[in-house]
């Protein structure tokens, strides 16, 4: 096994760490994506003063099956050969950021997750992970079977359309369609910018004054009991529960769904107060099946790096 640079690169920040087999993961730096010209420059900054490893495994918030690989919500592009030439790293591997999140499944310690409701799951079945932050990512983890190692399946499910389940949802989605100029994907709502748009739609629908202009202001306001912010975060939790239940149905994640990303750990009380779980389970003829699925909020702050460590071992 060889030393590896691990990186979790989203639309806002890039988190770097060094992995030494037998010694564990050493955090290096968290850098602003907007403050660097591209991944090679950020890698050089993160490695400043450290030996250059032979392997880099980069989790990027973008589809990696097509070239060029470009961050969905930022301007960086990724060419493994060019990154290797610029940094001196021998081998550069790209994976989808939620592939890394999914590989962390099975590695979590009890303190890394918090249950949302109850459910025993179906041992041996798939599990899924979703994460709401700068964007909305999804992936599925397929457990090892006889003669077959565990596998991860990624997609761009965050760009699927978000559906209304009642008149309130429909009214808000109508306002959101007007705001974005057309189709409303799940990521348009279940993300940092989406929470801001959702609060604005609620303010217009319910006659509130001006709404906060950042997700952090909304979650902080909800913690203080601000009525608009509370309404926005509760509606966010409802939409997230509906989407998570749909993801479980689509992926066959009968053994569990993990909720990750930058926003959910900021609103644990709202996710655990019942609305998320009610919407998660409200799937008609499959409601009883959804009720048996455990849902876990990921509170560990570096789950992608945990998954990248698994990938680095597999690639070494």
VENBELHU-V985777 format. One record per run of one state. SS is the DSSP state (helix for helix, strand for strand, loop for the rest). FROM is the first residue (numbers start at 0). TO is the last residue. If there is no record, write none. Layout:
{{SS:FROM:TO} {SS:FROM:TO}}
This chain:
{{loop:0:2} {strand:3:8} {loop:9:11} {strand:12:19} {loop:20:22} {strand:23:31} {helix:32:34} {loop:35:37} {helix:38:45} {loop:46:53} {strand:54:59} {loop:60:67} {strand:68:69} {loop:70:75} {strand:76:77} {loop:78:78} {helix:79:86} {loop:87:89} {strand:90:95} {helix:96:102} {loop:103:108} {helix:109:111} {strand:112:114} {loop:115:125} {strand:126:131} {loop:132:134} {strand:135:141} {loop:142:143} {strand:144:144} {loop:145:146} {strand:147:147} {loop:148:149} {strand:150:153} {loop:154:155} {helix:156:158} {loop:159:159} {strand:160:160} {loop:161:165} {helix:166:179} {loop:180:183} {strand:184:184} {helix:185:188} {loop:189:190} {helix:191:205} {loop:206:213} {helix:214:223} {loop:224:225} {helix:226:250} {loop:251:255} {strand:256:259} {loop:260:262} {helix:263:270} {loop:271:273} {helix:274:280} {loop:281:282} {helix:283:290} {loop:291:293} {strand:294:297} {loop:298:301} {helix:302:314} {loop:315:315}}
